[in-house]
Amino acid sequence: MTPEKRRAALDAAFDERILILDGAMGTMIQSYRLEEADYRGKRFADWPSDLKGNNDLLNLTRPDIVTEIHNEFLAAGADMLETNTFNATRISQADYGMEASVAEINREGARLARAAADAATAADPSRPRFVTGAIGPTSRTASLSPDVENPGYRNVTFDGLCETYGEAAAALMDGGVDALLIETIFDTLNAKAAIFAVLELFEKRGEDLPLMISCTITDLSGRNLSGQTIEAFWHSVRHAKPMTVGLNCALGAGEMRPYLADLSRVADTRICCYPNAGLPNEMGEYDETPEETAAMVGEWARSGLVNMVGGCCGTTPAHIGAIAKAATSAAPREIPLVERRMRLSGLEPFTAMA
């Protein structure tokens, strides 16, 4: 199927039903209990720094595991796979000294997901499967100082973020993704840099892909780390005309619902939301069962809040299977007709009166 046909098929699927995104790659990788040698493989056996925990590197050293996880999520009911590239940016890979491998990691991550999705589509052509290129937030924030003694200090620049996001996005496109997902956004300025980089990339290449944008409400204050409410965040990114906007990570489905409802009310595009399997326990693990998560996500669907749902931290194929059963019987959210106004944002939203 050509990229143009896949895009048309994606639009048609969105019109037809609530789509299912996959679950947490990290949770699944942890279940394999990999050791340092697994991450290194033969190619990086003599690498001078530790590589254990660099899950994105497994695209190169253990592609069999990444493919197996993709296949499990597809079998559970996922319509769309995220690439295993959440930390595959030059900034994040600097922790391992692997900046030079960023493009290859992204490209191979996209190819692995593409192959798995295409195989599932070939097995059942009536239900095409899709791939979105995951672009994480990096380990740095453009809005906040990492030094409490120097609030004006920044350890990253806007231009530097644009460069690192653009490199990752280009490689994901080379690998054959259907969309790009700027996700787990805790700092809106980081997201603005990612959007700028992606739109500039589209212009340079003379081609574009659907853009997915997902914010993270960091706690029960209802704001992201840079202080914005979810409506203010939407005002900040709506110019990008994303295919979906939504929420993921940090919160479970129960805690996330009021912010999802706020976003669903104001966003004149499709909504994608993928919560954690509850809040982490004292050991950093997630105890919410697939049935518990699915019951809450199913209520979102019946309430007309979502167009795509999936899972973030702690969610397994069992969670995705339960979510699929609970959500796909409901009709997809109808995109609201929002009155044309001047809409601005600081930490709070501002809508000019007519």
Buried (B, 14 or more C-beta within 10 A) or exposed (E): BEEEEBBEBBEEBBEEBBBBBBBBBBBBBBEEEBEEEBBBBEEBEEBEEEBBBBBBBBBBBBBEBBBEBBBBBBEBBBBBBBBBBBBBBBBBBBBBEBBEBBBBBBBBBBBBBBBBBBBBBEEEEEEBBBBBBBBBBBBBBBBBEEEEEEEEEBBBEBEBBBBBBBBBBBBBBBBBBBBBBBBBBBBBBBBBBBBBBBBBBBEEEEEBBBBBBBBBBBEEEBBBBBBBBBBBBBBBBBEBEBBBBBBBBBBBBBBBBEBBEBBBEBBEBBBBBBBBBBBBEEEEEBEBBBEBBBBBBBBBBEBBBBBBBBBBBBBBBBBBBBBBBBBBEBEBBEBEEBEEEEBEBEEEBEBEEE
